[in-house]
Amino acid sequence: SADAPMFVVGVNLDAYDPSFKVISNASCTTNCLAPLAKVIHDNFEIVEGLMTTVHATTATQKTVDGPSGKLWRDGRGAQQNIIPASTGAAKAVGKVIPALNGKLTGMAFRVPVANVSVVDLTVRLGKPATYEAIKQKVKEASQGPLKGILEYTEEQVVSSDFIGDTNSSIFDAAAGISLNDNFVKLISWYDNEFG
């Protein structure tokens, strides 16, 4: 339900009220994006941003080209194509971090891999910061309040390295880049099939 209160562990779980009858735990992509967005916004202020998820194939996709009741692209074969798709994950972050409501949007590319996806978060910062300073804050959060939710790695990783990883979001320090101290691209992995 679009009206159900939404919660992401490590982000806004403190607002949970046991009297709620129905709640949403958001999507796997939102669970990857929100902890990272929280750390960045809390420390450097996200002015605005775009998110792209490079997302593994899901059960809703076609194995070969076929009819689709929605968009033509949705009917294309998942194992033969990279398929642009919509996602509400970035907008959902505005539900769990109200200060970011209307400041993020995004899209997906569905790619022919069985499991593990990655978020590319590109943001304009209100408080200038070097990429090294950003990495340090994410690392501190991963060892402190977000331990077990947000992980940090400097290894030269690829998607299959995260199959079965229980963290909601694994920040890839070696993959991100900055154009300047106000404009950065941050990369975080997630096992989209792991509970």
C-alpha positions as CSV (number, residue, x, y, z in Angstrom):
1,S,0.0,0.0,0.0
2,A,1.3,3.4,-0.9
3,D,-0.2,4.7,2.4
4,A,1.5,2.2,4.6
5,P,4.2,3.7,6.9
6,M,7.6,2.9,5.5
7,F,10.7,1.9,7.5
8,V,14.3,1.1,6.7
9,V,16.5,-0.4,9.4
10,G,19.2,2.0,10.4
11,V,17.4,5.0,8.9
12,N,14.0,5.6,10.6
13,L,13.1,2.5,12.6
14,D,13.0,4.6,15.7
15,A,9.7,6.1,14.4
16,Y,8.0,2.6,14.3
17,D,4.9,2.4,16.4
18,P,3.6,-1.1,17.4
19,S,0.0,0.1,16.9
20,F,0.6,0.2,13.1
21,K,-1.4,-2.6,11.5
22,V,0.4,-2.6,8.2
23,I,3.9,-1.3,7.4
24,S,6.3,-1.4,4.5
25,N,10.0,-2.4,4.7
26,A,10.5,-0.7,1.3
27,S,12.4,-2.3,-1.6
28,C,15.8,-3.9,-1.7
29,T,17.0,-0.9,-3.6
30,T,15.7,1.6,-1.1
31,N,17.3,-0.5,1.7
32,C,20.6,0.0,-0.1
33,L,20.2,3.6,-0.9
34,A,18.6,5.0,2.2
35,P,21.5,4.2,4.7
36,L,24.1,5.7,2.4
37,A,21.9,8.8,1.7
38,K,21.4,9.2,5.4
39,V,25.1,9.3,6.2
40,I,25.8,11.7,3.3
41,H,22.9,14.0,4.1
42,D,23.6,14.1,7.9
43,N,27.2,15.0,7.3
44,F,27.3,16.9,4.0
45,E,23.7,17.9,3.1
46,I,22.3,16.5,-0.1
47,V,21.0,19.4,-2.1
48,E,19.7,17.2,-4.9
49,G,20.6,13.9,-6.5
50,L,20.0,11.2,-9.1
51,M,20.1,7.5,-8.4
52,T,20.6,4.7,-10.9
53,T,20.4,1.0,-9.9
54,V,22.0,-1.5,-12.1
55,H,19.7,-4.3,-11.1
56,A,19.8,-8.1,-11.5
57,T,17.1,-9.9,-13.3
58,T,13.9,-10.5,-11.3
59,A,11.0,-13.0,-11.6
60,T,8.8,-10.4,-13.2
61,Q,10.9,-10.3,-16.3
62,K,10.4,-12.3,-19.5
63,T,12.9,-15.1,-20.4
64,V,12.5,-14.3,-24.1
65,D,10.8,-11.4,-26.0
66,G,7.0,-11.5,-25.5
67,P,4.0,-9.3,-24.9
68,S,3.9,-6.9,-22.1
69,G,0.8,-5.3,-20.6
70,K,2.7,-2.2,-19.6
71,L,5.7,-0.8,-21.4
72,W,7.1,-2.4,-24.6
73,R,10.5,-2.7,-23.1
74,D,9.1,-4.8,-20.2
75,G,8.4,-7.5,-22.6
76,R,11.9,-7.9,-23.8
77,G,14.0,-10.9,-22.9
78,A,15.9,-10.5,-19.6
79,Q,18.9,-12.6,-20.5
80,Q,19.6,-10.9,-23.8
81,N,19.2,-7.3,-22.9
82,I,20.1,-4.3,-20.7
83,I,16.6,-2.9,-20.1
84,P,16.0,0.7,-18.8
85,A,13.2,0.6,-16.2
86,S,11.5,2.8,-13.7
87,T,12.1,2.5,-9.9
88,G,10.5,4.3,-7.0
89,A,13.5,3.6,-4.7
90,A,14.9,7.2,-4.8
91,K,11.5,8.8,-4.2
92,A,10.9,6.3,-1.4
93,V,13.9,7.6,0.4
94,G,11.9,10.8,0.9
95,K,9.4,8.8,2.9
96,V,12.0,7.5,5.3
97,I,14.2,10.6,5.3
98,P,11.7,13.5,5.0
99,A,14.4,16.1,4.6
100,L,15.2,14.4,1.2
101,N,11.6,14.4,0.0
102,G,11.6,15.8,-3.6
103,K,15.4,16.0,-3.7
104,L,16.1,12.5,-5.2
105,T,14.8,10.6,-8.2
106,G,16.1,7.7,-10.1
107,M,15.9,4.9,-12.7
108,A,17.0,1.3,-13.2
109,F,18.9,-0.7,-15.7
110,R,17.8,-4.4,-15.5
111,V,20.9,-6.5,-16.5
112,P,21.3,-10.2,-17.3
113,V,22.9,-11.4,-14.0
114,A,21.1,-13.7,-11.6
115,N,21.8,-11.8,-8.4
116,V,23.4,-8.7,-6.8
117,S,22.7,-5.2,-7.8
118,V,24.4,-1.9,-7.4
119,V,23.3,1.7,-6.6
120,D,25.0,4.7,-8.3
121,L,24.1,7.8,-6.2
122,T,25.2,11.1,-7.8
123,V,24.6,14.1,-5.5
124,R,25.2,17.8,-5.2
125,L,26.4,18.6,-1.7
126,G,25.5,21.6,0.4
127,K,28.7,21.3,2.5
128,P,31.8,20.9,0.4
129,A,33.8,17.7,1.1
130,T,36.7,15.8,-0.5
131,Y,36.0,12.3,-1.6
132,E,38.4,11.2,1.2
133,A,36.3,13.0,3.8
134,I,33.1,11.3,2.5
135,K,34.7,7.9,2.6
136,Q,35.8,8.5,6.2
137,K,32.3,9.4,7.3
138,V,30.8,6.3,5.6
139,K,33.5,4.1,7.2
140,E,32.8,5.5,10.6
141,A,29.0,4.9,10.2
142,S,29.7,1.3,9.0
143,Q,31.7,0.6,12.2
144,G,29.3,2.4,14.5
145,P,25.5,3.1,14.3
146,L,25.0,1.3,11.0
147,K,27.2,-1.7,11.6
148,G,25.6,-4.8,10.0
149,I,23.5,-2.5,7.8
150,L,26.0,-0.4,5.9
151,E,29.3,-2.0,5.1
152,Y,32.5,-0.4,3.7
153,T,35.0,-1.9,1.4
154,E,38.1,-0.7,-0.4
155,E,38.7,-4.0,-2.2
156,Q,38.5,-4.4,-6.0
157,V,35.1,-6.1,-5.8
158,V,32.6,-7.3,-8.4
159,S,29.0,-8.2,-8.1
160,S,29.3,-11.9,-7.3
161,D,31.5,-11.1,-4.3
162,F,28.2,-10.0,-2.5
163,I,26.1,-13.1,-3.1
164,G,24.6,-13.9,0.4
165,D,25.9,-10.7,2.0
166,T,23.5,-9.7,4.8
167,N,24.3,-6.0,4.8
168,S,21.6,-3.8,3.2
169,S,24.3,-1.7,1.5
170,I,28.0,-2.2,0.9
171,F,29.8,1.1,0.0
172,D,32.5,0.6,-2.7
173,A,35.1,3.2,-1.8
174,A,37.2,2.3,-4.8
175,A,34.4,2.8,-7.3
176,G,33.2,6.3,-6.4
177,I,34.4,9.5,-7.9
178,S,34.1,13.3,-7.4
179,L,34.0,16.0,-10.0
180,N,34.7,18.6,-7.3
181,D,34.0,19.0,-3.5
182,N,30.3,19.6,-4.2
183,F,29.5,17.0,-6.8
184,V,30.1,13.2,-6.2
185,K,29.2,9.8,-7.5
186,L,28.9,7.1,-4.8
187,I,28.6,3.4,-5.4
188,S,27.0,0.8,-3.1
189,W,26.2,-2.9,-3.7
190,Y,23.4,-5.1,-2.4
191,D,22.3,-8.7,-2.7
192,N,18.8,-8.0,-4.0
193,E,17.6,-11.6,-3.3
194,F,18.8,-12.0,0.3
195,G,16.3,-11.4,3.1
